[in-house]
Amino acid sequence: MNLKERISIYYTSLTTTEKRIYTQIMDNPHIIIDHSIIEAGNLCHTSKSAMLRFAKKLGYRGYSEFKYAIEESTKKDLEATPLINHNETILHQISSSFALTIQAIGQLNYDHQLQTLATDIDQYPYIKSIGIGNSAFCANQLVYSLYSHNKFIEGVVDDVQFSYLNNCLNKDYLLIIFSVSASSTTYTKLMKTAKTKGSKIVLITMNNDSPINKLADIVFTLPSNIAPTSSSSVLKQLDNRTTLYFFAEIISYYYGIFLEKKTSL
């Protein structure tokens, strides 16, 4: 996963200071490439500890790994030499970014997994669409989307529901988890319990490096939204949850196709 993808995934957890740090680094990557962590902190008008926290928040083990990622990202940007149309409006740039993300989803080899999930949605007695924090809206979107097919599943979108879910899991449960970052802190306990109880787990995320991916029976790793280049001094990012919303609709559509085939037999 490259640096911009990591920023996209962890964007909502970044503080205002961390967003400013990233913007400064993107404007001048040599702040990191040519300097120690103390020097880089001074150049970004922050501290060594803040720089290290920022690197670790993006999933890097330390400053050295972060520095290497900056170097690699800078080399690739220089080699890419993209054609930039400076006459494009911001609206066109944003729309194009979303369009590229949707096209990238279409290139993924997930047709078989989606058909399997559609069958599971039909067959499992208990289905939970799970999203904690801002991902709750995405989890609820799947609940609402399936209403149009007369399929009623339950959203698990708050901490109380989430904590009690561990107590009732068994082999009749299908868990569909929406999480941009696939947070191991949030989901490890639930997923390990689900595996022990024989529940089936589907994880929808953008983070292909998360340790919890291996606990899921099906993992859909979706592309991140990469924001258009901005002249602003503040980092702006297109919200990745829009992609999760879109994918919830895809799941619902596959389920509708499954029902059509089922009723035609």
PECORZI-V942164 format. One record per helix or strand. SS is the DSSP state (helix for helix, strand for strand). FROM is the first residue (numbers start at 1). LEN is the number of residues. If there is no record, write none. Layout:
ss: {SS & SS}
from: {FROM & FROM}
len: {LEN & LEN}
This chain:
ss: {helix & helix & helix & helix & helix & helix & helix & helix & strand & helix & strand & helix & strand & helix & strand & helix & strand & helix}
from: {3 & 16 & 30 & 37 & 48 & 63 & 90 & 111 & 126 & 133 & 154 & 159 & 173 & 184 & 200 & 211 & 218 & 241}
len: {11 & 12 & 4 & 7 & 10 & 18 & 17 & 13 & 5 & 15 & 3 & 7 & 6 & 14 & 6 & 5 & 4 & 24}
